[in-house]
């Protein structure tokens, strides 16, 4: 198999399914991010409705929705 064929197959496999499954059984709508520390916390792992503070720096994290229609976070 050629290198181009291998790359094509890998890219095709990585975009075939928008539903990647959910290990915890809870549907996530996104995650909280700390841009300074690059920390990420899934929304289903946060108690309450308010944004959590970053565990590394203590600043409030921002919420970013996940793209569920295509599976792409572009």
C-alpha positions as CSV (number, residue, x, y, z in Angstrom):
1,X,0.0,0.0,0.0
2,X,1.3,3.4,-0.8
3,X,1.8,6.2,1.7
4,X,-0.9,8.3,0.2
5,X,-3.3,5.4,0.4
6,X,-2.5,4.8,4.1
7,X,-2.9,8.5,4.9
8,X,-6.3,8.6,3.0
9,X,-7.5,5.5,5.0
10,X,-6.5,7.0,8.3
11,X,-8.2,10.3,7.6
12,X,-11.3,8.5,6.4
13,X,-11.4,6.4,9.5
14,X,-11.0,9.4,11.8
15,X,-14.1,11.2,10.3
16,X,-16.5,8.3,9.6
17,X,-18.5,8.6,12.9
18,X,-19.5,11.8,14.5
19,X,-20.8,9.8,17.5
20,X,-17.6,8.8,19.4
21,X,-19.7,7.3,22.3
22,X,-19.8,8.3,25.9
23,X,-18.0,6.2,28.4
24,X,-19.7,7.7,31.5
25,X,-23.2,7.4,30.1
26,X,-23.7,11.2,30.5
27,X,-24.1,13.4,27.5
28,X,-21.6,16.2,27.5
29,X,-22.4,19.5,25.9
30,X,-18.8,20.8,26.0
31,X,-16.0,21.5,28.4
32,X,-14.6,24.3,30.6
33,X,-11.2,25.6,29.5
34,X,-8.4,27.6,31.0
35,X,-6.6,29.3,28.1
36,X,-3.6,30.2,30.2
37,X,-2.9,26.7,31.6
38,X,-4.5,24.6,28.8
39,X,-6.6,22.8,31.5
40,X,-9.8,21.1,30.4
41,X,-12.7,19.9,32.5
42,X,-15.8,18.3,30.9
43,X,-19.1,19.9,31.9
44,X,-20.4,16.6,33.2
45,X,-17.5,16.5,35.7
46,X,-18.5,19.9,37.2
47,X,-21.0,20.1,40.1
48,X,-23.4,23.0,39.8
49,X,-24.1,25.5,37.0
50,X,-21.3,28.0,37.5
51,X,-18.0,27.8,35.8
52,X,-15.3,26.2,37.9
53,X,-12.0,27.7,38.7
54,X,-8.9,26.3,37.1
55,X,-7.1,23.8,39.3
56,X,-3.7,25.1,38.3
57,X,-4.1,28.9,38.4
58,X,-7.4,29.6,40.1
59,X,-8.9,31.7,37.4
60,X,-12.4,31.2,36.2
61,X,-12.6,28.8,33.3
62,X,-14.7,29.5,30.1
63,X,-17.2,27.1,28.6
64,X,-16.8,25.9,25.1
65,X,-19.5,23.9,23.4
66,X,-18.6,20.8,21.5
67,X,-19.7,20.2,17.9
68,X,-22.0,17.2,17.9
69,X,-23.3,17.4,14.3
70,X,-20.1,16.6,12.6
71,X,-17.8,15.5,15.3
72,X,-15.4,18.2,14.2
73,X,-14.2,20.9,16.7
74,X,-13.1,23.2,13.8
